[in-house]
């Protein structure tokens, strides 16, 4: 049988074409960084929802929300690993990132046991929520940074840094709400006050950096008028939320008033929603 040989130029063209088909594009990386970043927020949102239940704030609504939040976290985690066309997620191929996702999956299995108990109507194990949420958050954040580095290496663009930090703002809205809830429950109150002050400070600084730049945070700022307008909406909501945080985290405060806790439960979601809109706008710049 006669061998069929291809000219070298044709063979190389074929290899390059296949490589292009397999490579993750800049727009796909934007989605990956956005949704992996959203996972950080979901760890804190689930924690907040359980702690609001423990504080007897809209318990049944928060139980229903918790079930939805947990389902979204679980679906997204699987999508990051295996791909999910509906979410626009390509499968992860990097060995280091896959090992990190496997680590997150083990942490999620443990945290999800606590979540499932609450969804079924059980009581909230406050100590367990406080203990388990941060390792899940920190390891999810490591995964986001891995995706960000991959994106920069493959695409040569640094947009992933901005999408990462804008996305992190969503998480900080929920982390503040969680920490405020823990102070209200008098769980490790002084440490949670300190954490709350730190979280609020980072949110404030990053918001300013997204608008006007911050070299230390590697934020260039933006001149995009639509994004600036959206970030201004976030800043206006932050003005209403910030005093609640300041009162709760005050060194001399004796806790959190029921009135402030109820206000937090109402105001944190619009802040989250509007910040999420800004993240989507950054993502669309890469489309």
MIKEMI-674626 format. One record per atom (N, C-alpha, C): residue in three letters; z, x, y. Coordinates in pm, whole numbers, padded with zeros to 5 digits, always signed. Atoms other than C-alpha are relative to their C-alpha. Example, Ala and Ser with C-alpha at 12.3 -4.5 7.8 and 13.67 -1.06 7.14 Angstrom:
BEGIN
ALA+00000+00089-00119/ALA+00780+01230-00450/ALA+00000+00090+00120/SER-00006-00082-00119/SER+00714+01367-00106/SER+00073-00077+00109/
//
This chain:
BEGIN
UNK+00000+00085-00119/UNK+00000+00000+00000/UNK+00000+00089+00125/UNK+00014-00082-00120/UNK-00104+00140+00337/UNK+00113-00027+00098/UNK-00107+00013-00100/UNK+00179+00206+00586/UNK-00060-00038+00134/UNK+00043+00036-00135/UNK+00147+00041+00923/UNK+00089+00074+00098/UNK-00080-00076-00097/UNK+00257+00274+01200/UNK-00029-00051+00140/UNK+00013+00044-00139/UNK+00322+00171+01556/UNK-00001+00121+00092/UNK-00009-00108-00100/UNK+00248+00396+01851/UNK+00141+00008+00056/UNK-00136-00020-00050/UNK+00569+00545+01992/UNK+00029-00087+00121/UNK-00021+00080-00122/UNK+00524+00364+02325/UNK+00027-00146-00032/UNK-00020+00141+00041/UNK+00498+00025+02150/UNK+00138-00015-00063/UNK-00131+00004+00066/UNK+00804+00102+01934/UNK+00114+00001+00103/UNK-00103-00009-00103/UNK+01011+00201+02239/UNK+00009-00128+00082/UNK+00003+00126-00074/UNK+00902-00113+02422/UNK+00071-00109-00078/UNK-00065+00098+00087/UNK+01016-00319+02124/UNK+00151+00018+00002/UNK-00143-00030+00000/UNK+01356-00146+02115/UNK+00064-00042+00132/UNK-00054+00036-00132/UNK+01408-00190+02489/UNK+00006-00150+00016/UNK+00003+00146-00012/UNK+01308-00557+02469/UNK+00114-00063-00079/UNK-00109+00052+00081/UNK+01553-00624+02187/UNK+00134+00028+00067/UNK-00123-00036-00071/UNK+01824-00437+02378/UNK+00027-00093+00115/UNK-00016+00091-00115/UNK+01761-00653+02683/UNK+00044-00138-00046/UNK-00037+00132+00051/UNK+01790-00967+02470/UNK+00146-00004-00042/UNK-00137-00004+00051/UNK+02121-00855+02323/UNK+00103+00027+00110/UNK-00095-00039-00104/UNK+02277-00723+02643/UNK+00056-00122+00072/UNK-00062+00105-00080/UNK+02522-00941+02831/UNK-00041+00022+00145/UNK+00050-00011-00137/UNK+02385-01013+03178/UNK+00115-00005+00101/UNK-00100+00005-00108/UNK+02567-00989+03512/UNK+00054-00141+00018/UNK-00044+00139-00018/UNK+02577-01369+03537/UNK+00092-00043-00115/UNK-00087+00032+00114/UNK+02726-01396+03186/UNK+00136+00067+00015/UNK-00128-00069-00023/UNK+02989-01135+03272/UNK+00083-00072+00106/UNK-00072+00075-00104/UNK+03077-01339+03582/UNK+00074-00118-00062/UNK-00063+00113+00070/UNK+03148-01638+03355/UNK+00116+00049-00086/UNK-00103-00057+00088/UNK+03344-01422+03108/UNK+00124+00037+00080/UNK-00115-00043-00081/UNK+03563-01274+03381/UNK+00071-00119+00062/UNK-00060+00122-00054/UNK+03617-01614+03540/UNK+00086-00070-00106/UNK-00072+00079+00101/UNK+03717-01788+03216/UNK+00111+00078-00070/UNK-00111-00080+00054/UNK+03920-01500+03072/UNK+00112+00006+00104/UNK-00099+00003-00107/UNK+04093-01489+03411/UNK+00073-00134+00006/UNK-00063+00133+00000/UNK+04156-01862+03391/UNK+00105-00011-00110/UNK-00099+00000+00108/UNK+04341-01801+03064/UNK+00137+00044+00050/UNK-00128-00044-00057/UNK+04609-01613+03262/UNK+00070-00117+00067/UNK-00056+00116-00069/UNK+04657-01920+03477/UNK+00054-00102-00099/UNK-00041+00103+00096/UNK+04678-02147+03173/UNK+00133+00035-00067/UNK-00131-00038+00058/UNK+04969-01944+03028/UNK+00113-00046+00093/UNK-00103+00036-00097/UNK+05162-02012+03348/UNK+00006-00151+00023/UNK+00005+00146-00017/UNK+05048-02374+03379/UNK+00075-00068-00115/UNK-00074+00057+00114/UNK+05176-02452+03028/UNK+00149+00020+00018/UNK-00142-00030-00022/UNK+05505-02282+03113/UNK+00059-00092+00106/UNK-00044+00088-00108/UNK+05536-02476+03438/UNK+00016-00144-00049/UNK-00004+00139+00049/UNK+05458-02806+03263/UNK+00122-00023-00090/UNK-00117+00015+00086/UNK+05727-02746+03001/UNK+00130+00003+00082/UNK-00122-00012-00079/UNK+05982-02644+03264/UNK+00020-00120+00093/UNK-00013+00125-00076/UNK+05905-02951+03477/UNK+00055-00111-00089/UNK-00057+00096+00098/UNK+05977-03159+03166/UNK+00149+00025-00014/UNK-00143-00035+00012/UNK+06306-02971+03127/UNK+00078-00041+00126/UNK-00062+00043-00126/UNK+06379-03053+03494/UNK-00009-00152+00022/UNK+00016+00146-00004/UNK+06297-03419+03419/UNK-00086-00045+00120/UNK+00097+00035-00104/UNK+06005-03426+03666/UNK-00128-00049-00069/UNK+00122+00059+00059/UNK+05724-03663+03553/UNK-00020+00046-00144/UNK-00002-00058+00135/UNK+05807-03579+03193/UNK-00121-00042-00086/UNK+00109+00044+00088/UNK+05547-03794+03017/UNK-00136+00048+00049/UNK+00127-00051-00055/UNK+05263-03698+03253/UNK-00014+00149-00029/UNK+00006-00143+00027/UNK+05351-03332+03211/UNK-00017+00031-00148/UNK+00021-00017+00145/UNK+05363-03372+02833/UNK-00148-00018-00034/UNK+00144+00023+00022/UNK+05009-03514+02840/UNK-00083+00115+00056/UNK+00071-00114-00061/UNK+04894-03238+03075/UNK+00014+00125-00086/UNK-00027-00117+00084/UNK+05053-02976+02849/UNK-00092+00002-00122/UNK+00088+00008+00116/UNK+04854-03097+02550/UNK-00143+00041+00037/UNK+00136-00033-00045/UNK+04527-03071+02747/UNK-00011+00149+00035/UNK+00003-00141-00041/UNK+04615-02729+02890/UNK-00003+00091-00123/UNK-00006-00081+00123/UNK+04700-02590+02544/UNK-00133-00004-00074/UNK+00130+00013+00069/UNK+04376-02724+02397/UNK-00106+00084+00070/UNK+00097-00079-00075/UNK+04173-02562+02676/UNK+00021+00150-00022/UNK-00029-00141+00026/UNK+04349-02228+02626/UNK-00052+00040-00137/UNK+00039-00030+00138/UNK+04285-02240+02250/UNK-00152+00006-00014/UNK+00147+00005+00008/UNK+03917-02337+02287/UNK-00063+00120+00071/UNK+00055-00112-00077/UNK+03854-02069+02550/UNK+00024+00132-00072/UNK-00031-00123+00072/UNK+04025-01798+02346/UNK-00098+00021-00115/UNK+00098-00007+00108/UNK+03801-01877+02048/UNK-00139+00029+00055/UNK+00131-00021-00062/UNK+03498-01889+02280/UNK-00020+00142+00049/UNK+00009-00140-00044/UNK+03573-01547+02426/UNK-00030+00091-00118/UNK+00018-00084+00119/UNK+03586-01401+02077/UNK-00137-00024-00065/UNK+00116+00035+00084/UNK+03302-01588+01903/UNK-00120-00050+00079/UNK+00105+00060-00081/UNK+03095-01723+02193/UNK+00014-00152+00004/UNK-00002+00145-00016/UNK+03068-02079+02322/UNK-00110-00035+00099/UNK+00117+00028-00085/UNK+02730-02194+02454/UNK+00032-00103+00107/UNK-00034+00105-00097/UNK+02877-02502+02623/UNK+00077+00057+00119/UNK-00076-00064-00107/UNK+03114-02282+02824/UNK-00077+00114+00066/UNK+00077-00112-00054/UNK+02846-02020+02885/UNK+00057+00135-00038/UNK-00065-00124+00042/UNK+03043-01757+02693/UNK-00079+00068-00113/UNK+00057-00077+00110/UNK+02865-01487+02490/UNK+00114+00053-00088/UNK-00103-00058+00088/UNK+03052-01346+02189/UNK+00037+00140+00049/UNK-00046-00135-00036/UNK+03261-01037+02258/UNK-00040+00098-00109/UNK+00045-00099+00096/UNK+03120-00725+02094/UNK+00081+00129+00006/UNK-00075-00125-00014/UNK+03338-00443+02228/UNK+00120+00004-00093/UNK-00107-00011+00101/UNK+03578-00319+01958/UNK+00140-00002+00064/UNK-00131-00005-00066/UNK+03863-00247+02201/UNK+00038-00138+00050/UNK-00027+00135-00052/UNK+03832-00590+02362/UNK+00030-00097-00114/UNK-00026+00087+00115/UNK+03817-00761+02022/UNK+00141+00024-00056/UNK-00138-00029+00044/UNK+04139-00582+01919/UNK+00101-00064+00095/UNK-00089+00060-00097/UNK+04298-00703+02241/UNK+00006-00152-00017/UNK+00003+00144+00023/UNK+04188-01062+02173/UNK+00078-00037-00126/UNK-00077+00024+00123/UNK+04337-01038+01822/UNK+00150+00006+00029/UNK-00140-00011-00041/UNK+04667-00928+01976/UNK+00044-00126+00075/UNK-00030+00122-00076/UNK+04654-01222+02216/UNK+00012-00119-00093/UNK-00003+00112+00094/UNK+04583-01458+01928/UNK+00135-00011-00072/UNK-00132+00000+00065/UNK+04908-01353+01755/UNK+00108-00050+00096/UNK-00097+00044-00101/UNK+05107-01401+02076/UNK-00015-00150+00027/UNK+00028+00142-00023/UNK+04940-01738+02128/UNK+00055-00086-00115/UNK-00052+00075+00115/UNK+05031-01853+01776/UNK+00151-00026+00017/UNK-00145+00013-00018/UNK+05398-01790+01857/UNK+00033-00093+00117/UNK-00025+00084-00119/UNK+05387-01949+02203/UNK-00040-00144-00028/UNK+00051+00134+00028/UNK+05187-02245+02074/UNK+00097-00082-00086/UNK-00102+00072+00077/UNK+05468-02332+01831/UNK+00099-00069+00093/UNK-00090+00058-00100/UNK+05694-02392+02132/UNK-00068-00115+00072/UNK+00078+00103-00069/UNK+05421-02589+02309/UNK-00014-00125-00087/UNK+00023+00113+00091/UNK+05349-02807+02005/UNK+00126-00085-00016/UNK-00127+00072+00012/UNK+05717-02900+01968/UNK+00022-00092+00120/UNK-00018+00080-00122/UNK+05725-03022+02330/UNK-00102-00113+00006/UNK+00105+00103+00000/UNK+05393-03208+02301/UNK+00037-00115-00092/UNK-00040+00103+00097/UNK+05534-03394+02000/UNK+00121-00080+00045/UNK-00114+00074-00052/UNK+05827-03511+02212/UNK+00133+00070-00015/UNK-00124-00076+00016/UNK+06080-03242+02130/UNK+00052+00055+00132/UNK-00061-00057-00121/UNK+06311-03074+02377/UNK-00063+00136+00031/UNK+00056-00127-00045/UNK+06208-02768+02577/UNK+00100+00112-00025/UNK-00083-00119+00019/UNK+06346-02434+02460/UNK-00026+00092+00120/UNK+00021-00070-00126/UNK+06381-02288+02810/UNK+00000+00151-00019/UNK-00009-00145+00023/UNK+06484-01942+02689/UNK-00126+00053-00068/UNK+00122-00041+00071/UNK+06182-01923+02454/UNK-00121+00001+00093/UNK+00111+00006-00096/UNK+05939-02032+02727/UNK+00006+00122+00091/UNK-00019-00113-00091/UNK+06084-01768+02960/UNK-00029+00133-00068/UNK+00017-00126+00075/UNK+06072-01500+02689/UNK-00145+00025-00040/UNK+00131-00018+00063/UNK+05725-01562+02543/UNK-00119-00006+00095/UNK+00118+00020-00084/UNK+05506-01650+02838/UNK-00053+00130+00062/UNK+00045-00121-00070/UNK+05498-01307+03004/UNK-00079+00097-00087/UNK+00086-00084+00085/UNK+05373-01101+02705/UNK-00141-00059-00017/UNK+00131+00065+00013/UNK+05094-01358+02664/UNK-00081+00019+00128/UNK+00066-00020-00129/UNK+05013-01337+03035/UNK-00047+00145+00017/UNK+00033-00141-00022/UNK+05021-00956+03047/UNK-00114+00047-00090/UNK+00107-00041+00092/UNK+04801-00912+02741/UNK-00132-00069+00033/UNK+00122+00067-00046/UNK+04554-01170+02870/UNK-00056+00073+00121/UNK+00044-00076-00117/UNK+04542-00975+03195/UNK-00068+00130-00041/UNK+00064-00122+00051/UNK+04463-00659+02999/UNK-00142-00029-00047/UNK+00134+00038+00046/UNK+04169-00840+02839/UNK-00095-00020+00117/UNK+00084+00021-00119/UNK+04038-00943+03181/UNK-00045+00135+00057/UNK+00034-00132-00053/UNK+04051-00582+03299/UNK-00102+00071-00089/UNK+00098-00058+00091/UNK+03862-00472+02988/UNK-00139-00059+00024/UNK+00129+00064-00030/UNK+03589-00727+03059/UNK-00055+00049+00134/UNK+00041-00047-00133/UNK+03581-00616+03422/UNK-00063+00139-00009/UNK+00052-00136+00017/UNK+03529-00252+03319/UNK-00134+00000-00074/UNK+00126+00014+00073/UNK+03259-00350+03069/UNK-00111-00043+00094/UNK+00101+00056-00091/UNK+03078-00549+03337/UNK-00050+00106+00098/UNK+00040-00104-00097/UNK+03081-00260+03583/UNK-00086+00107-00068/UNK+00074-00102+00075/UNK+02957-00017+03316/UNK-00141-00048-00034/UNK+00129+00053+00044/UNK+02676-00244+03196/UNK-00090-00038+00117/UNK+00081+00053-00110/UNK+02563-00398+03526/UNK-00005+00090+00122/UNK-00006-00086-00117/UNK+02661-00129+03775/UNK+00053-00069+00124/UNK-00051+00077-00113/UNK+02813-00399+03995/UNK+00151-00007-00005/UNK-00147+00008-00005/UNK+03174-00427+04112/UNK+00048-00141+00034/UNK-00037+00138-00031/UNK+03169-00805+04165/UNK+00113-00049-00089/UNK-00106+00041+00092/UNK+03398-00834+03863/UNK+00139+00018+00058/UNK-00130-00024-00062/UNK+03687-00691+04068/UNK+00039-00119+00087/UNK-00027+00111-00091/UNK+03657-00970+04326/UNK+00024-00129-00079/UNK-00019+00121+00083/UNK+03617-01245+04063/UNK+00134+00006-00072/UNK-00128-00019+00067/UNK+03915-01101+03876/UNK+00116-00035+00092/UNK-00114+00020-00090/UNK+04146-01098+04179/UNK+00002-00140+00061/UNK+00004+00139-00047/UNK+04025-01432+04313/UNK+00052-00092-00111/UNK-00048+00079+00113/UNK+04084-01573+03965/UNK+00149+00017-00022/UNK-00143-00025+00016/UNK+04426-01412+03954/UNK+00083-00087+00094/UNK-00069+00086-00095/UNK+04522-01620+04258/UNK+00035-00136-00064/UNK-00029+00126+00071/UNK+04496-01933+04039/UNK+00127+00015-00083/UNK-00118-00026+00083/UNK+04749-01779+03802/UNK+00126+00006+00085/UNK-00118-00018-00084/UNK+04983-01690+04088/UNK+00054-00134+00052/UNK-00049+00132-00042/UNK+04999-02055+04204/UNK+00090-00059-00108/UNK-00076+00056+00111/UNK+05127-02149+03859/UNK+00122+00086-00034/UNK-00114-00090+00024/UNK+05350-01843+03821/UNK+00112-00029+00099/UNK-00101+00038-00099/UNK+05528-01931+04146/UNK+00068-00131-00039/UNK-00055+00131+00039/UNK+05572-02288+04022/UNK+00093+00014-00120/UNK-00085-00028+00117/UNK+05711-02161+03691/UNK+00131+00065+00043/UNK-00120-00073-00044/UNK+05953-01923+03862/UNK+00093-00090+00081/UNK-00081+00096-00076/UNK+06069-02193+04102/UNK+00071-00097-00095/UNK-00059+00090+00100/UNK+06130-02421+03802/UNK+00115+00067-00074/UNK-00106-00073+00068/UNK+06337-02152+03630/UNK+00123+00016+00090/UNK-00112-00006-00095/UNK+06549-02107+03945/UNK+00072-00135+00003/UNK-00059+00134-00002/UNK+06602-02484+03951/UNK+00085-00027-00124/UNK-00073+00016+00126/UNK+06719-02469+03589/UNK+00114+00101-00013/UNK-00103-00104-00002/UNK+06951-02178+03680/UNK-00013+00095-00120/UNK+00026-00094+00109/UNK+06787-01963+03412/UNK-00034+00135+00060/UNK+00021-00134-00055/UNK+06821-01596+03507/UNK-00043-00010+00146/UNK+00040+00043-00134/UNK+06815-01727+03863/UNK-00029+00115+00096/UNK+00019-00107-00098/UNK+06852-01404+04059/UNK-00127+00081-00028/UNK+00123-00071+00035/UNK+06576-01224+03870/UNK-00123-00084+00031/UNK+00114+00087-00027/UNK+06349-01524+03902/UNK-00022-00019+00150/UNK+00017+00000-00147/UNK+06415-01537+04277/UNK-00077+00124+00044/UNK+00069-00127-00033/UNK+06309-01172+04298/UNK-00146-00007-00041/UNK+00138+00014+00048/UNK+06001-01242+04087/UNK-00081-00094+00089/UNK+00067+00100-00084/UNK+05917-01544+04302/UNK-00041+00060+00134/UNK+00034-00066-00127/UNK+05930-01339+04623/UNK-00118+00094-00019/UNK+00107-00096+00028/UNK+05706-01075+04466/UNK-00133-00072-00025/UNK+00121+00076+00031/UNK+05455-01331+04334/UNK-00059-00059+00126/UNK+00046+00060-00126/UNK+05436-01508+04671/UNK-00062+00105+00092/UNK+00050-00109-00084/UNK+05386-01176+04852/UNK-00139+00045-00047/UNK+00129-00041+00053/UNK+05099-01081+04620/UNK-00107-00105+00028/UNK+00095+00108-00029/UNK+04933-01422+04662/UNK-00044+00008+00146/UNK+00027-00006-00143/UNK+04959-01392+05041/UNK-00091+00118+00035/UNK+00078-00121-00030/UNK+04823-01038+05051/UNK-00142-00010-00055/UNK+00133+00010+00062/UNK+04535-01108+04811/UNK-00088-00100+00075/UNK+00076+00099-00076/UNK+04430-01417+05007/UNK-00058+00062+00127/UNK+00047-00070-00121/UNK+04407-01207+05324/UNK-00108+00103-00036/UNK+00097-00100+00043/UNK+04222-00935+05131/UNK-00134-00060-00039/UNK+00124+00068+00035/UNK+03967-01180+04994/UNK-00080-00036+00125/UNK+00065+00035-00127/UNK+03894-01287+05351/UNK-00049+00123+00075/UNK+00029-00108-00095/UNK+03904-00962+05542/UNK+00003+00141-00060/UNK+00002-00129+00068/UNK+03931-00683+05286/UNK+00137+00064-00015/UNK-00123-00074+00027/UNK+04206-00467+05137/UNK-00039+00118-00089/UNK+00047-00118+00074/UNK+04120-00112+05032/UNK+00083+00028-00125/UNK-00087-00029+00114/UNK+04420-00070+04804/UNK-00024-00097-00116/UNK+00031+00100+00103/UNK+04329-00391+04617/UNK-00148+00005-00041/UNK+00144-00012+00025/UNK+03960-00284+04612/UNK-00076-00127+00037/UNK+00066+00121-00047/UNK+03866-00601+04799/UNK-00079+00031+00127/UNK+00082-00030-00117/UNK+03575-00570+05042/UNK+00005-00106+00109/UNK+00009+00111-00094/UNK+03636-00903+05215/UNK-00133-00071-00017/UNK+00127+00072+00011/UNK+03356-01154+05257/UNK-00047-00052+00135/UNK+00062+00059-00119/UNK+03116-01260+05530/UNK-00070-00131-00033/UNK+00062+00126+00044/UNK+02985-01552+05323/UNK+00076-00116+00064/UNK-00068+00104-00079/UNK+03062-01848+05550/UNK+00056-00113-00086/UNK-00048+00107+00089/UNK+03095-02102+05268/UNK+00128+00042-00071/UNK-00120-00050+00068/UNK+03345-01885+05082/UNK+00116+00014+00099/UNK-00105-00011-00102/UNK+03537-01810+05402/UNK+00059-00138+00032/UNK-00048+00136-00028/UNK+03558-02184+05470/UNK+00089-00050-00113/UNK-00080+00044+00115/UNK+03689-02248+05119/UNK+00134+00073-00004/UNK-00125-00076-00003/UNK+03946-01970+05146/UNK+00092-00047+00113/UNK-00080+00057-00110/UNK+04059-02125+05476/UNK+00068-00129-00044/UNK-00062+00121+00059/UNK+04121-02453+05290/UNK+00122+00041-00083/UNK-00111-00052+00081/UNK+04336-02254+05046/UNK+00115+00045+00089/UNK-00102-00052-00092/UNK+04519-02084+05334/UNK+00079-00114+00064/UNK-00068+00115-00060/UNK+04599-02422+05492/UNK+00097-00066-00099/UNK-00088+00055+00104/UNK+04743-02554+05163/UNK+00118+00094-00025/UNK-00104-00101+00020/UNK+04939-02230+05123/UNK+00108-00013+00108/UNK-00097+00018-00109/UNK+05105-02296+05461/UNK+00101-00110-00034/UNK-00091+00108+00041/UNK+05252-02615+05312/UNK+00085+00035-00120/UNK-00069-00036+00124/UNK+05352-02457+04981/UNK+00101+00113+00021/UNK-00079-00122-00022/UNK+05498-02131+05112/UNK+00146-00027+00037/UNK-00141+00024-00035/UNK+05816-02280+05273/UNK+00085-00042-00120/UNK-00073+00039+00122/UNK+05915-02432+04934/UNK+00040+00125-00078/UNK-00023-00126+00071/UNK+05883-02089+04775/UNK+00107+00082+00071/UNK-00096-00080-00077/UNK+06078-01921+05055/UNK+00142-00054-00013/UNK-00134+00058+00016/UNK+06367-02165+05028/UNK+00056+00026-00140/UNK-00044-00020+00140/UNK+06382-02135+04648/UNK+00036+00144-00029/UNK-00020-00141+00031/UNK+06367-01755+04653/UNK+00099+00069+00094/UNK-00096-00057-00094/UNK+06615-01704+04937/UNK+00123+00052-00074/UNK-00113-00064+00069/UNK+06891-01466+04828/UNK+00126-00087+00005/UNK-00121+00079-00019/UNK+07158-01702+04963/UNK-00011-00144-00050/UNK+00016+00139+00045/UNK+07013-02022+04818/UNK+00082-00025-00126/UNK-00082+00038+00116/UNK+07222-02209+04562/UNK-00083-00065-00110/UNK+00088+00062+00099/UNK+06919-02330+04369/UNK-00118-00064+00071/UNK+00115+00071-00055/UNK+06630-02568+04434/UNK+00036-00147+00009/UNK-00030+00142-00015/UNK+06674-02916+04575/UNK-00099-00082-00081/UNK+00088+00091+00074/UNK+06529-03206+04377/UNK-00122-00034+00084/UNK+00110+00033-00090/UNK+06318-03292+04681/UNK-00106+00111+00002/UNK+00094-00113-00001/UNK+06163-02943+04694/UNK-00071+00014-00134/UNK+00061-00011+00133/UNK+06103-02944+04319/UNK-00110-00105-00019/UNK+00101+00107+00007/UNK+05918-03277+04340/UNK-00121+00036+00087/UNK+00110-00042-00089/UNK+05714-03147+04635/UNK-00084+00109-00066/UNK+00073-00107+00069/UNK+05623-02834+04440/UNK-00088-00057-00109/UNK+00076+00058+00111/UNK+05512-03046+04144/UNK-00125-00071+00049/UNK+00116+00069-00058/UNK+05274-03234+04375/UNK-00097+00097+00068/UNK+00083-00086-00084/UNK+05147-02949+04595/UNK-00066+00116-00074/UNK+00057-00117+00067/UNK+05080-02676+04338/UNK-00139-00026-00055/UNK+00130+00029+00062/UNK+04784-02855+04181/UNK-00116+00000+00099/UNK+00108-00016-00099/UNK+04575-02899+04500/UNK-00025+00146+00036/UNK+00015-00143-00030/UNK+04641-02530+04576/UNK-00080+00069-00111/UNK+00072-00053+00116/UNK+04522-02441+04225/UNK-00146-00045+00002/UNK+00135+00058+00003/UNK+04219-02672+04246/UNK-00091+00065+00105/UNK+00083-00056-00107/UNK+04096-02536+04580/UNK-00023+00150-00021/UNK+00021-00141+00031/UNK+04150-02175+04471/UNK-00105+00014-00110/UNK+00098-00002+00108/UNK+03948-02250+04158/UNK-00142-00020+00055/UNK+00132+00020-00063/UNK+03661-02375+04377/UNK-00051+00130+00059/UNK+00039-00129-00058/UNK+03660-02040+04557/UNK-00047+00096-00109/UNK+00039-00088+00111/UNK+03645-01854+04223/UNK-00140-00035-00050/UNK+00132+00045+00046/UNK+03346-02063+04114/UNK-00109+00044+00098/UNK+00097-00044-00100/UNK+03172-01974+04441/UNK-00031+00148-00015/UNK+00023-00143+00027/UNK+03222-01603+04372/UNK-00085+00019-00125/UNK+00075-00010+00126/UNK+03091-01653+04020/UNK-00148-00032+00024/UNK+00139+00044-00024/UNK+02779-01833+04149/UNK-00080+00102+00079/UNK+00071-00107-00071/UNK+02694-01537+04372/UNK-00072+00092-00098/UNK+00058-00089+00103/UNK+02615-01353+04047/UNK-00106-00070-00085/UNK+00096+00075+00082/UNK+02388-01626+03907/UNK-00144+00037+00038/
//
